[in-house]
Amino acid sequence: MLEDRFRGLKMRVPVQGIRVKLIPTTEELDKCRQLGRELAEVMTNRQTARTIDMADLEF
């Protein structure tokens, strides 16, 4: 929902968000940590080039 709200406000969404249930699994926590790292890289301008998989895009 946050990504849609950002896009509605014409804001750039730097990384793709994730979905986590109320009690996250170990795998979901790892995904959250990775998301935090990616977001920190974007915010500090240390990001590396990303490869976008066309299958992941929503039309």
N, C-alpha and C positions, 0 to 999 in steps of 0.2 A: 504494500500500500504506500510505503514511503517513496519508493521509486516513481510510482505513478504521480504522486503529489509533487515531487521535485520536477518531473517532466511537465506537469500542468503549470508550474510556476516558471517554466522556460529555464530551469536550472540544469546543469550538466550532472549526469550520474556517472561518477568516475569508475566505479566497480559494480559488478552485478551483485545484488543482495542474495541472502539465503533465507530459507524457511526453517524454523526450529520450533518444536513443540514446547509445551510448558516445562517438561523435565527433559532436557537434552541428553542424547546418548554421547558416548565418548567420541564417536565419529563426528557428530554435530558440533561438539565443543572444539574439535580440531579444525573444522571448517570455519568456525567463528574466529579462531586465532589466526588462521590464514587470511581471512577477510580483513582483520585488523592490521595485519602486516601489509597487505596490498593497499589499504586505505592510507596507512602511514607513508608508504612509498609515494603515493600520488600527492599527498599533502606536502611532502618535503622535496618534491621534484626529483626523486631518486628512482622513479619507475623505469622498468625496462620495457622494450617493445612487446606488445601483446599480439598473439595470434588468435583471431576470432574464428570459431567454428561456425559455419553457416547453419548447421543443424541446431545450434543453440539459440538462434535468433527467433523472435516471435513476430509473426506477421499479422 
